[in-house]
Amino acid sequence: MANKYDAVIVGAGLSGCVLAERIANELNKKILLIDRRNHIAGNCYDSYMNNGVLVHRYGPHYFRTNKLELIDYLSNFTSWIDGNYVVKSLYEGKLYPFPINLDTLEQFFQRPLTIDTAQKLLEEQREHIAQPKNSEEFVLSQVGQRLYKAFYLNYTTKQWGKHPRELSASVCGRIPIRLNRYNHYVDHQFQIMPANGYTVMVQRMIDHPNIDLRLNIDFKKINMADIPMTIYTGAIDEYFNNCYGPLPWRSLKFKYRNIEQEYVQPCVQINYPNEHEYTRTIEIKHVTGQKNPQTTLIYEYPSVEGEPYYPVPTLENRLLYEKYKSLAEKENFEKNVYFTGRLAQYAYFNMDEVIEEALNVFEKVKKSESEK
């Protein structure tokens, strides 16, 4: 079986499918694309509940980018609808816009504000920390104790199983603080959703005679010795049999509740920083644009056990990853194995970043093949 393929790609998520499509189309190579799960599209996989509601099975995926070239590429496989990415956070029984904006500040401090008075207010609240070393110090340096305790401290602790002071500043640094009334979750120029969902988009991407898809199969059970190239998108520590010890990953568990009404939330996502074991509830119909008299609410519970979702960003973990990265570079040089994606690079990538990384790997593959 092995010698009829030019490459094996481990993982049929966004990284693997983008690379499968590019190598099959551009280089006319025969691809064996495998995944241990029973579906394609990785964590952006969406499917229908028994009430007909399309849901994101592994948490909400909000596609956004500032790069038109990524949209142009993906538009080969999907049309688009506008992304309605609005998030609110529950504090003491009231919903607040999140990330924090001028409306949040007015509601929280119970006073009207302008940009200038809001800046002055935050200057009074914030702690002056020149170079924040962790997420706690970062948030305190931006908004001070009251807002930190209301919206960040307990949510971050639930999400990561660690106090914010144990996490790198980048964790909370990804969340903007706005002095305007813009209420979308992200700031990117393009905020859109595949019109028919992510799974349909990815299926079209790999619908090619050069791509042989195999699901429910573990890469360790494949004889890859005779396949000239491997692209690996799984957890990097697993590839190397945890030889330096396992990298810490954060996982998620989900509970689904079908409800016989059109909508139950005012927006797609509500965060619960201080109540409940779950961190957020998702009503994805707000962004899929689906018309259905029923809805589905998804409760998201962080977990230390389960499939790897998020790398845990601490200095200790970064140093451990660097040891695995050195092995990966050696594997690339000696065995033509490429590592890409959130799990393989132990990095928190958004979807656009995942696709961009995959396209960068393709350019390396293309260059290497042209030099043979």
LINCOR-V111345 format. One record per residue. PHI is phi in whole degrees, -180 to 180 (none if undefined). NEAR is the number of other C-alpha atoms within 12 Angstrom. D_CENTER is the distance of its C-alpha to the mean C-alpha in Angstrom with 2 decimals. Layout:
phi->PHI near->NEAR d_center->D_CENTER
phi->PHI near->NEAR d_center->D_CENTER
//
This chain:
phi->none near->15 d_center->34.00
phi->-63 near->21 d_center->32.29
phi->-74 near->18 d_center->34.58
phi->-89 near->18 d_center->33.93
phi->-109 near->28 d_center->30.39
phi->-89 near->32 d_center->29.59
phi->-156 near->40 d_center->26.08
phi->-113 near->46 d_center->23.96
phi->-115 near->49 d_center->20.19
phi->-97 near->48 d_center->18.54
phi->112 near->43 d_center->15.46
phi->-103 near->47 d_center->15.25
phi->-84 near->46 d_center->11.54
phi->-61 near->44 d_center->10.70
phi->-59 near->48 d_center->12.01
phi->-64 near->49 d_center->15.02
phi->-74 near->50 d_center->15.94
phi->-61 near->48 d_center->15.92
phi->-68 near->50 d_center->18.12
phi->-61 near->50 d_center->20.23
phi->-62 near->43 d_center->20.94
phi->-65 near->34 d_center->21.85
phi->-69 near->40 d_center->24.00
phi->-67 near->32 d_center->25.68
phi->-80 near->23 d_center->26.48
phi->-78 near->21 d_center->27.18
phi->-105 near->23 d_center->28.72
phi->55 near->20 d_center->30.09
phi->-96 near->30 d_center->29.01
phi->-89 near->32 d_center->28.91
phi->-115 near->41 d_center->25.56
phi->-101 near->45 d_center->25.00
phi->-108 near->45 d_center->21.42
phi->-124 near->40 d_center->20.77
phi->-152 near->33 d_center->18.34
phi->-76 near->26 d_center->19.28
phi->-78 near->23 d_center->17.80
phi->-99 near->18 d_center->19.94
phi->-151 near->28 d_center->17.65
phi->-92 near->38 d_center->15.81
phi->81 near->37 d_center->12.42
phi->57 near->41 d_center->10.52
phi->-78 near->38 d_center->7.88
phi->-94 near->33 d_center->8.23
phi->-58 near->30 d_center->11.86
phi->-127 near->32 d_center->14.00
phi->-156 near->25 d_center->17.67
phi->-94 near->23 d_center->20.67
phi->-74 near->21 d_center->22.05
phi->-70 near->15 d_center->25.82
phi->-95 near->22 d_center->26.42
phi->86 near->19 d_center->24.95
phi->-87 near->35 d_center->21.83
phi->-79 near->35 d_center->18.73
phi->-128 near->41 d_center->15.75
phi->-85 near->36 d_center->12.08
phi->-76 near->35 d_center->12.76
phi->-123 near->31 d_center->9.65
phi->91 near->33 d_center->8.83
phi->-69 near->41 d_center->8.63
phi->-120 near->37 d_center->6.75
phi->-103 near->38 d_center->8.48
phi->-74 near->39 d_center->9.35
phi->-152 near->33 d_center->11.10
phi->-164 near->28 d_center->12.95
phi->-104 near->19 d_center->16.30
phi->-111 near->19 d_center->17.34
phi->-63 near->18 d_center->19.62
phi->-65 near->16 d_center->19.92
phi->-70 near->26 d_center->16.40
phi->-65 near->27 d_center->17.39
phi->-60 near->16 d_center->20.72
phi->-65 near->21 d_center->19.38
phi->-68 near->35 d_center->17.20
phi->-67 near->21 d_center->20.16
phi->-68 near->20 d_center->22.06
phi->-125 near->27 d_center->20.25
phi->-159 near->24 d_center->19.64
phi->-97 near->21 d_center->21.10
phi->-131 near->26 d_center->19.24
phi->-126 near->24 d_center->19.61
phi->-66 near->21 d_center->18.87
phi->-88 near->33 d_center->15.77
phi->-103 near->30 d_center->17.19
phi->-90 near->39 d_center->14.44
phi->-115 near->32 d_center->16.75
phi->-124 near->36 d_center->16.11
phi->-127 near->33 d_center->19.02
phi->-123 near->37 d_center->19.71
phi->-91 near->28 d_center->22.71
phi->-137 near->28 d_center->25.26
phi->50 near->15 d_center->28.77
phi->82 near->14 d_center->28.70
phi->-122 near->16 d_center->27.63
phi->-92 near->27 d_center->24.50
phi->-119 near->34 d_center->23.51
phi->-59 near->35 d_center->21.35
phi->-144 near->39 d_center->18.18
phi->-60 near->38 d_center->17.31
phi->-59 near->39 d_center->20.96
phi->-135 near->34 d_center->23.18
phi->-63 near->32 d_center->26.93
phi->-64 near->29 d_center->27.11
phi->-60 near->36 d_center->25.39
phi->-65 near->36 d_center->27.90
phi->-62 near->24 d_center->30.83
phi->-68 near->20 d_center->30.03
phi->-71 near->28 d_center->29.44
phi->-94 near->20 d_center->32.47
phi->54 near->11 d_center->34.51
phi->-156 near->15 d_center->35.89
phi->-70 near->17 d_center->35.60
phi->-137 near->24 d_center->33.94
phi->-110 near->19 d_center->33.89
phi->-58 near->19 d_center->31.74
phi->-65 near->14 d_center->34.57
phi->-72 near->19 d_center->35.18
phi->-68 near->30 d_center->31.49
phi->-60 near->22 d_center->31.35
phi->-65 near->16 d_center->34.51
phi->-62 near->25 d_center->33.18
phi->-66 near->33 d_center->30.05
phi->-62 near->17 d_center->32.35
phi->-72 near->18 d_center->34.44
phi->-83 near->22 d_center->31.56
phi->-71 near->25 d_center->29.55
phi->-98 near->23 d_center->30.53
phi->-86 near->19 d_center->31.43
phi->-118 near->18 d_center->29.41
phi->-63 near->12 d_center->29.65
phi->-132 near->16 d_center->27.01
phi->-59 near->23 d_center->24.55
phi->-97 near->24 d_center->23.85
phi->-153 near->26 d_center->21.19
phi->-67 near->34 d_center->19.05
phi->-62 near->38 d_center->22.18
phi->-63 near->33 d_center->24.27
phi->-63 near->36 d_center->21.81
phi->-65 near->43 d_center->21.70
phi->-59 near->36 d_center->25.44
phi->-72 near->30 d_center->26.14
phi->-98 near->35 d_center->24.50
phi->-132 near->38 d_center->25.62
phi->86 near->26 d_center->27.82
phi->-66 near->23 d_center->28.39
phi->-63 near->23 d_center->28.68
phi->-70 near->35 d_center->25.38
phi->-59 near->32 d_center->23.65
phi->-71 near->23 d_center->25.20
phi->-73 near->34 d_center->24.61
phi->-118 near->41 d_center->20.89
phi->-115 near->42 d_center->19.25
phi->-56 near->34 d_center->21.26
phi->-74 near->29 d_center->21.02
phi->-62 near->34 d_center->17.51
phi->-64 near->36 d_center->16.23
phi->-64 near->31 d_center->18.72
phi->-64 near->31 d_center->17.66
phi->-63 near->37 d_center->13.94
phi->-107 near->35 d_center->14.66
phi->70 near->29 d_center->18.19
phi->-141 near->27 d_center->19.50
phi->-67 near->26 d_center->21.37
phi->-54 near->35 d_center->19.78
phi->-71 near->29 d_center->22.58
phi->-91 near->27 d_center->21.28
phi->-109 near->33 d_center->17.88
phi->-62 near->30 d_center->17.59
phi->-61 near->27 d_center->18.03
phi->-66 near->26 d_center->14.72
phi->-62 near->36 d_center->12.93
phi->-84 near->37 d_center->14.91
phi->-67 near->24 d_center->15.65
phi->-75 near->19 d_center->12.44
phi->-96 near->24 d_center->14.07
phi->-74 near->25 d_center->16.99
phi->-115 near->34 d_center->20.52
phi->-113 near->28 d_center->22.34
phi->-111 near->26 d_center->26.07
phi->-135 near->25 d_center->26.06
phi->-107 near->22 d_center->25.48
phi->-67 near->23 d_center->22.36
phi->-115 near->27 d_center->20.38
phi->-81 near->33 d_center->17.08
phi->-66 near->34 d_center->13.91
phi->-124 near->30 d_center->13.17
phi->-105 near->24 d_center->15.91
phi->-62 near->21 d_center->15.09
phi->-64 near->16 d_center->18.08
phi->-112 near->26 d_center->16.58
phi->-128 near->29 d_center->14.67
phi->-140 near->35 d_center->15.13
phi->-133 near->38 d_center->14.38
phi->-55 near->33 d_center->15.82
phi->-60 near->24 d_center->19.17
phi->-110 near->27 d_center->19.35
phi->98 near->39 d_center->15.76
phi->-72 near->41 d_center->13.20
phi->-62 near->34 d_center->15.36
phi->-63 near->26 d_center->18.40
phi->-61 near->32 d_center->16.90
phi->-69 near->37 d_center->15.90
phi->-60 near->30 d_center->19.28
phi->-65 near->27 d_center->21.11
phi->-62 near->36 d_center->19.46
phi->-103 near->39 d_center->20.90
phi->-80 near->24 d_center->24.11
phi->-149 near->25 d_center->26.35
phi->-63 near->18 d_center->29.46
phi->-84 near->27 d_center->28.39
phi->-109 near->35 d_center->25.32
phi->-107 near->29 d_center->26.19
phi->-92 near->35 d_center->23.41
phi->-129 near->25 d_center->23.94
phi->-104 near->23 d_center->21.94
phi->58 near->19 d_center->22.63
phi->-138 near->21 d_center->23.53
phi->-90 near->24 d_center->22.67
phi->-63 near->29 d_center->22.83
phi->-72 near->19 d_center->25.48
phi->-96 near->14 d_center->27.76
phi->-99 near->24 d_center->27.81
phi->-81 near->19 d_center->30.62
phi->-98 near->29 d_center->28.98
phi->-60 near->20 d_center->32.08
phi->-95 near->18 d_center->33.44
phi->-95 near->25 d_center->30.28
phi->-64 near->28 d_center->30.36
phi->-140 near->35 d_center->26.64
phi->-126 near->43 d_center->23.55
phi->-119 near->45 d_center->19.90
phi->-115 near->46 d_center->17.80
phi->-119 near->43 d_center->14.04
phi->-87 near->39 d_center->14.33
phi->-68 near->35 d_center->14.62
phi->-66 near->43 d_center->17.05
phi->-67 near->34 d_center->19.23
phi->-67 near->28 d_center->19.85
phi->-57 near->32 d_center->21.03
phi->-96 near->26 d_center->23.61
phi->56 near->15 d_center->24.61
phi->53 near->18 d_center->23.53
phi->-63 near->16 d_center->26.57
phi->-102 near->21 d_center->25.76
phi->100 near->17 d_center->24.47
phi->-72 near->23 d_center->21.08
phi->-76 near->37 d_center->18.09
phi->-72 near->34 d_center->16.81
phi->-125 near->33 d_center->13.56
phi->-106 near->28 d_center->12.39
phi->-116 near->26 d_center->12.19
phi->-139 near->32 d_center->12.29
phi->-129 near->26 d_center->15.13
phi->-129 near->26 d_center->15.77
phi->-122 near->22 d_center->19.09
phi->-111 near->26 d_center->20.07
phi->-135 near->23 d_center->22.98
phi->-84 near->27 d_center->24.70
phi->-131 near->22 d_center->26.82
phi->-88 near->16 d_center->29.71
phi->-155 near->19 d_center->29.16
phi->-69 near->23 d_center->27.29
phi->-142 near->25 d_center->25.01
phi->-122 near->25 d_center->24.89
phi->-115 near->27 d_center->22.59
phi->-79 near->24 d_center->23.18
phi->-155 near->31 d_center->19.56
phi->-67 near->37 d_center->16.28
phi->-138 near->39 d_center->15.16
phi->-122 near->38 d_center->17.51
phi->-89 near->42 d_center->16.76
phi->-124 near->37 d_center->19.39
phi->-69 near->33 d_center->19.75
phi->-122 near->26 d_center->23.23
phi->-121 near->20 d_center->23.96
phi->71 near->18 d_center->23.05
phi->-81 near->25 d_center->21.13
phi->-81 near->28 d_center->18.09
phi->-93 near->35 d_center->15.84
phi->-159 near->37 d_center->15.30
phi->-119 near->34 d_center->16.56
phi->-123 near->44 d_center->15.05
phi->-120 near->44 d_center->17.44
phi->-70 near->46 d_center->15.48
phi->-56 near->38 d_center->18.82
phi->-62 near->34 d_center->18.64
phi->-112 near->36 d_center->16.19
phi->-80 near->36 d_center->17.27
phi->73 near->28 d_center->20.83
phi->-70 near->26 d_center->22.25
phi->-99 near->18 d_center->25.83
phi->-158 near->23 d_center->26.72
phi->-69 near->17 d_center->29.19
phi->-112 near->23 d_center->27.05
phi->-142 near->34 d_center->23.57
phi->-131 near->36 d_center->21.12
phi->-106 near->38 d_center->19.67
phi->-113 near->36 d_center->16.87
phi->-101 near->31 d_center->17.10
phi->-111 near->32 d_center->14.26
phi->-116 near->31 d_center->15.71
phi->-64 near->33 d_center->14.28
phi->-149 near->26 d_center->16.10
phi->-84 near->22 d_center->17.33
phi->-112 near->16 d_center->18.11
phi->120 near->16 d_center->16.40
phi->-60 near->24 d_center->13.88
phi->-70 near->32 d_center->11.85
phi->-114 near->34 d_center->8.26
phi->-122 near->34 d_center->8.12
phi->-67 near->37 d_center->10.85
phi->-91 near->38 d_center->13.38
phi->-83 near->33 d_center->14.30
phi->-123 near->29 d_center->18.07
phi->-61 near->20 d_center->20.76
phi->-59 near->17 d_center->22.08
phi->-69 near->25 d_center->18.90
phi->-62 near->21 d_center->18.53
phi->-66 near->17 d_center->22.13
phi->-65 near->27 d_center->21.72
phi->-60 near->35 d_center->18.92
phi->-59 near->22 d_center->21.32
phi->-67 near->25 d_center->23.86
phi->-68 near->32 d_center->21.70
phi->-62 near->29 d_center->20.82
phi->-62 near->20 d_center->24.58
phi->-64 near->27 d_center->25.05
phi->-64 near->31 d_center->22.46
phi->-64 near->21 d_center->24.37
phi->-66 near->17 d_center->27.56
phi->-65 near->22 d_center->26.27
phi->-65 near->24 d_center->25.34
phi->-69 near->16 d_center->28.81
phi->-89 near->14 d_center->30.79
phi->-125 near->21 d_center->29.11
phi->59 near->27 d_center->27.07
phi->-106 near->33 d_center->23.72
phi->-107 near->42 d_center->20.61
phi->-115 near->46 d_center->17.42
phi->-153 near->43 d_center->14.12
phi->108 near->44 d_center->10.36
phi->-57 near->37 d_center->8.08
phi->-75 near->40 d_center->10.66
phi->-73 near->41 d_center->13.62
phi->-106 near->36 d_center->13.18
phi->46 near->38 d_center->12.12
phi->-142 near->32 d_center->9.82
phi->-88 near->24 d_center->6.76
phi->-103 near->29 d_center->5.77
phi->-77 near->26 d_center->4.62
phi->-61 near->34 d_center->5.95
phi->-64 near->33 d_center->9.32
phi->-69 near->25 d_center->9.26
phi->-61 near->37 d_center->8.59
phi->-65 near->35 d_center->11.44
phi->-63 near->30 d_center->13.49
phi->-60 near->30 d_center->13.46
phi->-63 near->38 d_center->14.57
phi->-67 near->31 d_center->17.21
phi->-66 near->22 d_center->18.41
phi->-63 near->31 d_center->18.93
phi->-59 near->31 d_center->20.79
phi->-62 near->20 d_center->23.08
phi->-66 near->24 d_center->23.91
phi->-62 near->32 d_center->24.68
phi->-60 near->23 d_center->26.76
phi->-65 near->14 d_center->28.66
phi->-62 near->18 d_center->29.35
phi->-68 near->20 d_center->30.66
phi->-71 near->11 d_center->32.85
phi->-88 near->8 d_center->34.46
phi->-78 near->7 d_center->35.60
//
